[in-house]
Amino acid sequence: MPSDVSARVGAFDRFAGVSSHIVGRAAFFAFCVLLVLLWVPTIFLLQSVDTWQLIINTITTIITFLMVALLQNSQTRSDQALQHKLNAIADGLADLMRSTAGDDPRLLHDERDLRAAVGLELHESTSRNAVRPG
């Protein structure tokens, strides 16, 4: 398992995952559209109340900032998980190529090329006793 991938999921990561799931739904988008439609008339009704617009703009900015942070956390974890899976597949394929290289020596060269192409390092192996290139 790569050194920077952990099976433990912290409280913030769980919260970010749940938040990402909620805000990614059509119902949440519909709620946001409804909120904007309810807010638009206040621009015309309360034209002289600049404080109200300042409060609304501040709240939406804060919510946007927090949502970007939560969604970025979820995206980063998703990217790391995907990269880990790709590394595991490439490492397994490289190990298979090395183990069958007796049948076709060109596989050793292809195995080294595969490892170089995907950036597999020795410490990122998915198998404990895998034979490594020399």
N, C-alpha and C positions, 0 to 999 in steps of 0.2 A: 504494500500500500504506500503511495507517495507520502512523504513526510509531512506535507502541509494539508493533507486530507484527514479529517477526523470523523469518526462515526457519531460522536457526541454532538448534539444540537443544543445550543444554549437557549436561554429564555428569550433573548432579543431575536435570535434567528427564528424561533417558533412564532413569536409575535409578528415578525416581518412576513413569514410564510402565510400565516392566517390573513394578515392584512392584504397581502398581494392577491390571495384567493378571492377575498371579498371585493376589492376594488376592480378586479379584472372581470367581474360579472356584468351582464347586460343590465340587471336591475340597479346596480350602483350607478351606471352611466345614466339610466333613465332618471334616477333620483337627482343626479347632478344637473341634468337638463331641466327638470322641474324646478329645482332651486334657482337656477338662472332665470327661468321664466317668471318666477315669483319676485325675483329681485329687480328685474328690468323696470317694472312700473314705478318702483320707488325712486328711480332716477328722475322721472318726470314729476312725481308727486312731491318730492322733497328736494327740489332744485336748490333751494337756499341753504340746505343743511349739509354743509361740507363735512362736518364731523361724521355724519352717518356714512358717507362715501369713503372717508378715510378709514373708518372702522371696518367696513366691508372689504376694502382693498387690503388692509393689513391682515385680516383673518384669512382671506383667500391666499395671500402670499405665504403666510405661515403654514397653512394646510398643504399648499403645493410643495413647499420646502421639505416638510416632514414626509410627504408621500414619495418624493423623489428619493430621499434617504432610505425609506423602507423598501421601495421597489428595487433600488440599486443593490441593496443587501441580498434580496431574493435572486436577482439576476447574477450576482457574483457567485453565490452558492451554487446556482444552477450551472453556470459555466465551469466551475471547479469540478462538479460531479460529472459533467459531460467529458471534460478533459481526462478525468481519472478513468472513465470507462473506455475512452479511446486509447489511453496508454495501456490499459489492461489488454485490450484486443490486440494492439500492435505488439505488445510484449509476448502474448501467447502465440501470435503468428511467428514472431522472430524465434521463439523457443522451438516451435514446430519445424521451422525451416532449418534450424541448427541440428535438431535431432534426426532429420531425414537427409542431411547433407551427404551422408555416406552414399546415398543413391545418386546424387547429382551434386558434385562439388561447387557448381555455380551458385547453389543455394547459400553457401557461406558468404559469398560476395553480396548476394541479394539481401541476406539477413543483416549484414553490416550497413548496407545502403538504407534498409528500412529503419534500423535504429537511428542512423544519422538523420534521416528525413523527418522523423517524428520527434527527435530530440530525447529519446529514451536514455536515461542515465542508469548507471549500475544500481544506485540506491532506489530507483523507482520501479524495481521489478515487482511483479505480482506473484511470482513464484519464489519460494525460499531457496531452493536448491538448483536454480536454473544455471545452465552452463553459460558463461559470459564470454564474449569475444576477447581474444588476447591481445 
